[in-house]
Amino acid sequence: MNKQSFEFSELDDLYQDIILDHYRRPRNQKVLDSTDIETEGFNPFCGDRVVLGMKLDHGTIQQVSLEGAGCSISQASASILSELIKGKDLSKARNLYSIFRSMMHGENISDQDMEELGEAEALAGVRKFPIRIKCALLSWVALEDGIKKNLKI
């Protein structure tokens, strides 16, 4: 095995560890007293479901709640998303959605954009399995829908 393939193998292992960690120990699974945005994503074909609640302060996401059930990819993606959007304004959260969607569809994105995705980059490998892309996108599409409704777009 050459050095480069070994490095890719280690990266795959790291990414798998991140996904499994978020699936086994999802972040932000709490009920907020009140939310400014509550949005749901549901895939009727497999039953994956995610509900995101967000508490805003002057257009910035201060708190996130997450509920849901489904496959490891959909739930890990939702957990990663819930951590990533905290402290971001709605415009920045929408931009993260666009970057993530582009990544999942195999479009070229800049290194800077990949860096902004943080742990969500770990889900890039899902695009090798087209049937699972919807799983990874479920919570992100719900986020976009919730923001659009809040901004009345």
C-alpha distance (Angstrom), angle and dihedral (degrees) to the residues before:
residue distance angle dihedral
M1 . . .
N2 3.78 . .
K3 3.79 123.1 .
Q4 3.83 94.3 -105.8
S5 3.83 94.8 53.2
F6 3.81 89.2 46.8
E7 3.80 90.0 53.7
F8 3.81 91.2 49.7
S9 3.80 89.7 49.5
E10 3.80 90.4 52.8
L11 3.81 90.1 48.2
D12 3.82 90.9 50.9
D13 3.81 89.2 50.6
L14 3.81 91.3 49.6
Y15 3.80 91.7 49.1
Q16 3.79 91.3 47.8
D17 3.81 89.5 50.2
I18 3.82 91.2 52.1
I19 3.82 92.3 50.2
L20 3.80 93.4 46.6
D21 3.80 92.0 46.4
H22 3.82 92.1 53.5
Y23 3.81 90.9 45.3
R24 3.80 94.6 49.2
R25 3.82 95.4 39.2
P26 3.80 106.3 26.7
R27 3.77 115.0 -165.5
N28 3.80 125.6 -127.8
Q29 3.80 97.4 18.2
K30 3.74 95.0 154.6
V31 3.75 136.0 109.7
L32 3.78 115.9 -111.6
D33 3.81 118.1 -144.5
S34 3.77 89.0 -126.7
T35 3.77 137.0 -3.7
D36 3.76 133.9 -154.0
I37 3.79 92.1 -156.5
E38 3.77 125.6 28.2
T39 3.76 118.4 174.8
E40 3.77 136.0 168.6
G41 3.76 133.8 -150.6
F42 3.79 119.6 -163.1
N43 3.79 131.7 175.3
P44 3.81 107.6 -158.8
F45 3.81 92.3 -167.0
C46 3.79 95.6 64.0
G47 3.80 103.8 11.3
D48 3.80 96.9 -117.5
R49 3.79 109.8 156.1
V50 3.77 135.0 -179.4
V51 3.79 131.5 177.8
L52 3.80 118.4 -164.9
G53 3.77 122.3 -166.3
M54 3.78 121.7 -170.9
K55 3.77 132.0 -168.8
L56 3.80 112.4 -154.9
D57 3.76 133.4 -157.7
H58 3.81 112.5 -166.2
G59 3.81 91.5 -26.8
T60 3.80 95.2 -46.4
I61 3.80 121.2 116.0
Q62 3.80 105.3 -119.7
Q63 3.81 102.1 167.0
V64 3.79 133.9 18.6
S65 3.77 130.8 -163.0
L66 3.76 124.2 -164.9
E67 3.78 132.1 -164.3
G68 3.74 128.9 166.6
A69 3.74 152.4 109.2
G70 3.74 133.0 -133.3
C71 3.76 145.0 87.5
S72 3.77 123.9 -16.7
I73 3.81 92.8 -103.7
S74 3.82 96.1 52.9
Q75 3.77 93.9 44.4
A76 3.82 96.2 43.1
S77 3.79 90.0 48.1
A78 3.81 90.5 51.7
S79 3.80 91.5 49.1
I80 3.80 92.4 49.3
L81 3.80 90.1 47.6
S82 3.80 92.3 50.0
E83 3.80 90.4 56.8
L84 3.79 95.5 42.1
I85 3.80 97.7 54.1
K86 3.81 97.7 50.1
G87 3.77 110.2 113.2
K88 3.81 93.0 13.9
D89 3.78 124.1 118.5
L90 3.80 117.5 -122.9
S91 3.79 92.8 -102.4
K92 3.81 91.4 54.4
A93 3.83 91.1 46.3
R94 3.83 89.7 52.9
N95 3.79 89.3 49.8
L96 3.82 90.5 52.0
Y97 3.81 88.4 52.0
S98 3.82 89.9 53.0
I99 3.79 92.5 48.8
F100 3.81 92.2 47.4
R101 3.81 92.3 47.8
S102 3.80 90.4 50.1
M103 3.79 90.8 49.7
M104 3.80 91.9 49.9
H105 3.81 91.1 50.9
G106 3.81 91.6 51.6
E107 3.78 96.0 -111.2
N108 3.79 119.6 151.8
I109 3.76 112.0 -99.2
S110 3.77 128.6 179.1
D111 3.78 124.1 -99.8
Q112 3.81 87.7 -116.2
D113 3.81 91.1 55.5
M114 3.81 90.8 47.9
E115 3.79 88.9 51.4
E116 3.80 90.3 52.7
L117 3.80 89.5 57.4
G118 3.78 90.8 63.6
E119 3.80 111.0 -179.5
A120 3.82 90.4 -0.2
E121 3.81 86.0 78.9
A122 3.81 85.6 74.2
L123 3.81 87.8 73.1
A124 3.83 93.0 61.2
G125 3.80 90.8 96.5
V126 3.81 90.4 63.1
R127 3.80 89.3 76.2
K128 3.82 87.5 73.1
F129 3.82 85.1 70.6
P130 3.83 105.7 52.7
I131 3.81 93.3 -170.6
R132 3.84 89.0 61.4
I133 3.82 97.4 50.1
K134 3.81 90.1 87.3
C135 3.79 88.6 54.9
A136 3.79 92.2 55.6
L137 3.82 93.1 43.6
L138 3.82 97.5 47.2
S139 3.80 98.4 93.9
W140 3.81 92.6 36.7
V141 3.80 92.3 55.4
A142 3.81 88.8 47.3
L143 3.82 88.4 52.5
E144 3.80 91.5 51.4
D145 3.82 91.4 47.9
G146 3.80 91.8 49.3
I147 3.79 92.8 49.3
K148 3.81 92.0 47.6
K149 3.80 90.7 52.1
N150 3.81 91.3 47.4
L151 3.79 92.5 49.5
K152 3.82 90.8 38.8
I153 3.80 92.4 -127.8
